[in-house]
Amino acid sequence: MARYFKEQDIDEFRECFYLFARSGQISTLDELTVIMRSLGFSPTIQELVSYLKKRGGKMSFADFLDVMHQHSKVENLPDEVIEAFKAADCKNTGFISARQLRNLLVGWGEGLSMREIDNIFREANVNNNSLVRYADFVKIACAPVPDYY
């Protein structure tokens, strides 16, 4: 499974795995839930039960990497974010004003700082008075950060 993830990701997975699975194995649904959600994934209860059941109720770190690979193919954050924008787009234009986007980014979830939003807008080539095609914006905002080492 190591070939599917960057070394940095595997280190993060390992650290989280052993933080919550102190015995070296995941043996409860609660452990699997906490670990995956701590890593930013949003599996359903049915998915979690299935992952644990397929491995006989116990999961080693190697099994966990396999589950993470499987789940990362299922969970598609950019598509989910675009669908959320579409749900709020009453006129089906595919656009959102930069001002409205800024308000969403400040007010939803953890909320970004103005400086973080300015950096994202700069990266996405968005000015404060423009309309933003949200599908393009999401692709830019959800793109992996390049490694510079």
Protein Blocks (a to p, Z undefined) as FASTA:
>chain_A
ZZmpcfklmmmmmmmmmmmmmnopafbfklmmmmmmmnopacdfklmmmmmmmnnopacf
klmmmmmmmmmmmpcfklmmmmmmmmmmmnonopacfklmmmmmmmgojbpafklmmmmm
mmnopafkbccdfklmmmmmmpccddfZZ
